[in-house]
């Protein structure tokens, strides 16, 4: 029985018996117990504290003031305390649809955790249980006037600018429209170029660095600068991107009767940067 007991820092103190004590053995025991007390040089407690792992079971170990360990008889070492049964599960994580709606939040990923492979893969999105099924959470971006755009945005942070009624994101160090990719061209109906550019962050005037490109009709390129040609009709001239032409060309139905150009409307041509 004594071999299962553990050593502690507790001390048994007994006050001296009176030199005139007389009595039976039981009375002696009673007198000793009435004069005994248990004390400790560090205060009463059964928790070991310190940064060095004990080599034997001295009870629960509080390491560094924040980490709890318990003795493992199998390994004869201390291991972190398992509090999973007391832990609140805030949301599901994994690729498979949760079998329960408690909790009603799910972080969907590309991989289910296993004991052999505890990774979760890449995050795909947040879902909530609406009573009948799991539905994705629709992220609503911040919104406000142009002056309210975030001053220290992160890459791909979104913002709806209510002054220009447009969804923007921070990309390559500037606010740009979410729509469009670099090289896209569109016509914008504004009365001034400044207004056109204000309404379209991330776009520039087509031909901003080459005035020869301005004020021209767009036609389909039939070859590129790398030497690749498209197959076209024999009567179609092959032009490469950004090639300018037509200064001396006329539109005729025969050799003598010119055909007037159709009525035109001028609008600003912008290109996505």
C-alpha positions in Angstrom: 0.0 0.0 0.0 2.8 2.4 0.9 4.4 2.0 -2.6 1.4 3.7 -4.3 1.7 6.9 -2.2 3.4 9.9 -3.6 5.9 12.2 -1.8 4.7 15.8 -1.2 6.1 18.9 0.4 3.6 18.7 3.3 4.9 18.5 6.8 3.3 17.0 9.9 3.8 19.1 13.0 2.9 17.9 16.6 3.1 20.1 19.6 4.9 18.8 22.7 3.0 16.7 25.2 2.8 17.9 28.7 5.4 16.3 30.9 2.6 15.5 33.4 0.5 13.6 30.9 -1.0 10.4 32.2 -3.5 8.2 30.5 -4.4 5.1 28.4 -3.0 4.4 25.0 -6.1 5.7 23.4 -5.9 8.9 25.4 -2.3 9.3 24.2 -3.4 9.0 20.6 -6.2 11.5 21.1 -3.8 13.9 22.7 -1.3 13.6 19.9 -4.0 14.2 17.2 -5.3 17.2 19.1 -1.8 18.7 19.0 -1.0 17.8 15.3 -1.4 19.8 12.1 -0.2 19.6 8.5 1.8 22.5 7.1 3.7 23.3 3.9 6.7 25.6 3.3 5.1 26.9 0.1 1.4 26.9 1.0 -1.1 24.2 0.7 -1.5 22.9 -2.8 -1.2 19.7 -4.9 -0.2 21.3 -8.2 3.4 21.2 -9.4 4.5 24.4 -11.0 7.7 25.1 -12.9 9.3 25.1 -16.4 11.2 21.8 -16.0 9.2 18.6 -16.6 9.1 16.4 -13.4 10.5 12.9 -13.8 7.8 11.3 -11.7 4.1 11.8 -11.0 3.8 14.8 -8.7 0.2 15.6 -9.7 -1.0 18.1 -12.3 1.8 20.2 -13.7 1.2 23.9 -14.5 4.0 24.9 -17.0 4.8 28.5 -17.6 1.6 29.6 -15.7 -0.6 28.8 -18.7 -0.1 25.2 -19.9 -1.5 22.2 -18.1 0.1 18.7 -18.2 -0.9 15.3 -16.7 1.2 12.2 -16.0 1.0 9.4 -18.5 1.7 6.0 -16.9 2.3 4.4 -20.3 5.2 6.6 -21.3 6.2 7.7 -17.8 6.1 11.3 -19.1 3.9 14.3 -18.8 1.6 15.1 -21.7 -0.7 18.1 -22.5 -4.0 17.9 -20.8 -6.8 16.9 -23.2 -9.8 19.2 -22.7 -11.6 18.4 -26.0 -14.7 17.2 -24.1 -14.9 20.6 -22.4 -14.1 22.6 -25.5 -16.9 24.5 -27.4 -17.0 23.5 -31.0 -17.6 26.8 -32.9 -17.8 25.5 -36.4 -17.3 22.4 -38.7 -14.2 22.2 -40.8 -13.7 19.9 -43.8 -14.7 18.9 -47.4 -17.6 16.7 -46.5 -21.0 18.1 -45.6 -21.4 18.0 -41.8 -23.7 15.3 -40.5 -25.2 17.6 -37.9 -26.2 21.2 -37.9 -24.8 21.8 -34.4 -23.0 24.2 -34.7 -24.8 25.8 -37.7 -21.5 27.1 -39.2 -19.2 25.2 -41.6 -15.8 26.2 -43.1 -15.7 24.2 -46.3 -12.2 23.1 -47.4 -10.7 20.9 -50.0 -9.7 18.1 -47.6 -11.1 16.2 -44.6 -8.8 15.8 -41.7 -7.6 12.2 -40.8 -5.3 10.9 -38.2 -2.8 10.1 -40.9 -3.2 13.5 -42.6 -4.5 16.2 -40.3 -4.3 18.9 -43.0 -7.5 20.7 -44.1 -6.4 21.7 -47.6 -7.4 25.0 -49.0 -10.4 27.0 -47.6 -13.3 27.3 -50.1 -15.9 29.4 -48.2 -18.2 29.8 -45.2 -21.6 28.1 -45.0 -24.5 28.4 -42.5 -27.4 26.0 -41.9 -30.6 27.8 -42.8 -33.0 25.1 -41.3 -33.1 22.9 -44.4 -29.6 22.9 -45.8 -26.2 24.5 -45.9 -26.0 27.7 -47.9 -22.9 29.8 -48.6 -22.4 33.1 -46.8 -22.5 36.0 -49.2 -19.8 38.5 -48.4 -21.1 42.1 -48.5 -18.3 44.6 -49.2 -18.0 47.9 -47.4 -19.6 50.8 -49.2 -19.6 54.6 -49.3 -18.6 57.5 -51.3 -15.2 57.9 -53.0 -13.8 59.7 -50.0 -14.7 56.7 -47.8 -12.5 54.2 -49.6 -10.2 52.3 -47.2 -7.0 54.2 -46.8 -4.8 51.1 -46.2 -6.5 48.3 -48.3 -5.0 44.9 -48.7 -4.7 43.1 -52.1 -8.1 42.3 -53.6 -10.0 44.0 -50.9 -13.4 45.1 -52.3 -15.3 48.4 -51.9 -18.6 49.6 -53.5 -18.2 53.2 -54.4 -21.7 54.7 -54.2 -20.5 58.0 -55.9 -19.8 56.2 -59.1 -22.1 53.2 -58.5 -19.3 50.7 -59.1 -17.7 47.7 -57.3 -14.0 48.2 -57.0 -11.1 46.2 -55.6 -7.5 47.1 -54.6 -5.3 45.4 -57.2 -1.7 46.1 -58.2 -1.5 49.1 -55.9 -4.6 51.0 -57.1 -8.4 50.9 -57.0 -9.7 49.3 -60.1 -13.1 48.1 -61.3 -13.7 44.4 -60.6 -15.0 44.1 -64.2 -12.7 43.9 -67.1 -9.2 42.5 -67.6 -6.0 44.4 -68.7 -6.4 45.1 -72.5 -10.2 45.3 -72.5 -11.6 48.2 -74.5 -14.9 49.9 -74.0 -16.8 53.0 -75.1 -17.9 55.4 -72.4 -20.5 58.1 -72.8 -19.4 61.0 -70.7 -19.2 64.7 -71.5 -15.6 65.0 -70.4 -12.6 62.7 -70.3 -12.1 63.5 -66.6 -15.7 62.3 -65.8 -15.1 59.1 -67.9 -11.9 58.3 -65.9 -13.5 59.1 -62.6 -16.3 56.7 -63.3 -13.9 54.0 -64.3 -11.0 53.6 -61.8 -8.2 51.4 -63.3 -9.0 52.4 -66.9 -7.1 54.9 -69.1 -7.8 56.7 -72.4 -7.1 54.4 -75.3 -4.1 55.9 -77.0 -3.0 57.9 -73.9 0.6 57.4 -74.8 0.1 57.3 -78.6 -2.0 60.0 -80.1 -2.0 58.2 -83.5 -4.5 55.7 -82.0 -7.1 58.3 -81.1 -10.2 59.1 -83.1 -10.1 55.9 -85.2 -12.6 53.2 -85.9 -11.7 49.8 -84.5 -11.4 46.9 -86.9 -10.5 43.3 -86.2 -6.8 42.6 -86.4 -5.9 39.9 -88.9 -2.3 39.3 -87.9 -0.1 39.9 -84.9 3.4 41.3 -84.3 4.8 37.8 -83.8 4.2 36.9 -87.4 1.0 34.9 -86.9 -1.6 35.7 -89.6 -5.3 34.9 -89.5 -7.0 33.4 -92.6 -9.1 36.1 -94.2 -10.8 36.8 -97.5 -8.3 37.8 -100.3 -9.9 41.3 -100.4 -9.3 41.9 -96.7 -6.1 43.8 -95.7 -4.3 42.1 -92.8 -3.6 44.6 -90.0 -1.8 43.9 -86.8 -2.9 45.2 -83.4 -2.5 49.0 -83.0 -1.6 49.5 -86.6 -2.9 52.8 -88.0 -4.3 53.2 -91.5 -7.0 54.8 -93.6 -5.8 58.4 -93.9 -6.0 58.4 -97.7 -8.6 55.6 -98.2 -12.1 56.4 -99.4 -15.3 54.4 -99.3 -16.6 53.9 -102.9 -19.1 51.6 -104.6 -17.3 51.9 -107.9 -14.4 53.9 -109.3 -16.3 57.2 -109.6 -19.1 57.4 -107.0 -18.0 58.0 -103.4 -20.2 56.7 -100.5 -20.4 59.0 -97.5 -19.3 57.6 -94.2 -22.3 56.7 -92.0 -23.3 59.1 -89.2 -21.0 58.7 -86.2 -21.2 59.4 -82.5 -18.0 60.2 -80.6 -17.4 58.5 -77.3 -14.3 58.0 -75.2 -12.6 54.7 -75.8 -11.0 53.4 -72.5 -8.7 50.5 -72.0 -8.3 48.5 -68.8 -4.8 48.9 -67.4 
